[in-house]
Amino acid sequence: DLIGKRSAEKIIFGNNDSFGFKADINLKTENDITNNKAVLIQKNATGYVYKSSSSVSNNNYSINVDNGNESYVIYGDNGDLNSDSKIDIRDAMSSLRHVSGREDLDCVREGFADVNFDGNVNIQDLIKEIHVVSGREDNF
């Protein structure tokens, strides 16, 4: 249900505990991914959480991992929170409601709302989303 219409891949690690360190993993997809973002979600004691995201270039990307729990990489377009393959006012309004504390985003939508890849969804992401939606900027 979290992934919706997006493409995803499951990543399996040899252990199910914290590594005790953070690691960058460089991956190459075998499929032609036309999307520009990969979002990593990982399972913890309460469910899945957003861990990191990366831009996809020539089917290559790098993600940050700090535990070996069950993981999924979900592909989509940066800023497309509702997975309708376009970045529009509906995406910006979801981001606004989240940043203002009126709506919680699930871990996948949180990953696509983090348009500046800093691991947080905040006012900087919202401003960037509004600039793209309004045409002030062409892309993220």
GIWO-V247225 format. One record per residue. N is the residue number from 0. RES is the residue in three letters. PSI is psi in whole degrees, -180 to 180 (999 if undefined). Layout:
n->[N/N]
res->[RES/RES]
psi->[PSI/PSI]
This chain:
n->[0/1/2/3/4/5/6/7/8/9/10/11/12/13/14/15/16/17/18/19/20/21/22/23/24/25/26/27/28/29/30/31/32/33/34/35/36/37/38/39/40/41/42/43/44/45/46/47/48/49/50/51/52/53/54/55/56/57/58/59/60/61/62/63/64/65/66/67/68/69/70/71/72/73/74/75/76/77/78/79/80/81/82/83/84/85/86/87/88/89/90/91/92/93/94/95/96/97/98/99/100/101/102/103/104/105/106/107/108/109/110/111/112/113/114/115/116/117/118/119/120/121/122/123/124/125/126/127/128/129/130/131/132/133/134/135/136/137/138/139]
res->[ASP/LEU/ILE/GLY/LYS/ARG/SER/ALA/GLU/LYS/ILE/ILE/PHE/GLY/ASN/ASN/ASP/SER/PHE/GLY/PHE/LYS/ALA/ASP/ILE/ASN/LEU/LYS/THR/GLU/ASN/ASP/ILE/THR/ASN/ASN/LYS/ALA/VAL/LEU/ILE/GLN/LYS/ASN/ALA/THR/GLY/TYR/VAL/TYR/LYS/SER/SER/SER/SER/VAL/SER/ASN/ASN/ASN/TYR/SER/ILE/ASN/VAL/ASP/ASN/GLY/ASN/GLU/SER/TYR/VAL/ILE/TYR/GLY/ASP/ASN/GLY/ASP/LEU/ASN/SER/ASP/SER/LYS/ILE/ASP/ILE/ARG/ASP/ALA/MET/SER/SER/LEU/ARG/HIS/VAL/SER/GLY/ARG/GLU/ASP/LEU/ASP/CYS/VAL/ARG/GLU/GLY/PHE/ALA/ASP/VAL/ASN/PHE/ASP/GLY/ASN/VAL/ASN/ILE/GLN/ASP/LEU/ILE/LYS/GLU/ILE/HIS/VAL/VAL/SER/GLY/ARG/GLU/ASP/ASN/PHE]
psi->[-35/-39/-35/-133/2/156/148/158/141/137/128/128/161/-12/167/17/174/139/-25/4/162/147/146/129/125/127/152/128/148/-25/156/106/119/-8/165/8/142/127/127/125/145/148/138/-166/-26/-7/-152/146/152/127/-48/170/164/152/145/126/122/42/15/145/165/132/154/132/140/8/170/16/163/132/153/141/124/133/140/-169/135/124/-9/85/-32/10/42/13/22/148/114/-171/-30/-38/-44/-39/-38/-43/-43/-46/-36/-49/-33/0/12/-9/134/136/142/170/-33/-48/-35/-42/-40/-20/-21/72/-18/9/29/3/-2/150/113/-168/-33/-41/-43/-46/-45/-43/-45/-40/-41/-46/-38/-8/4/-28/148/-36/179/999]
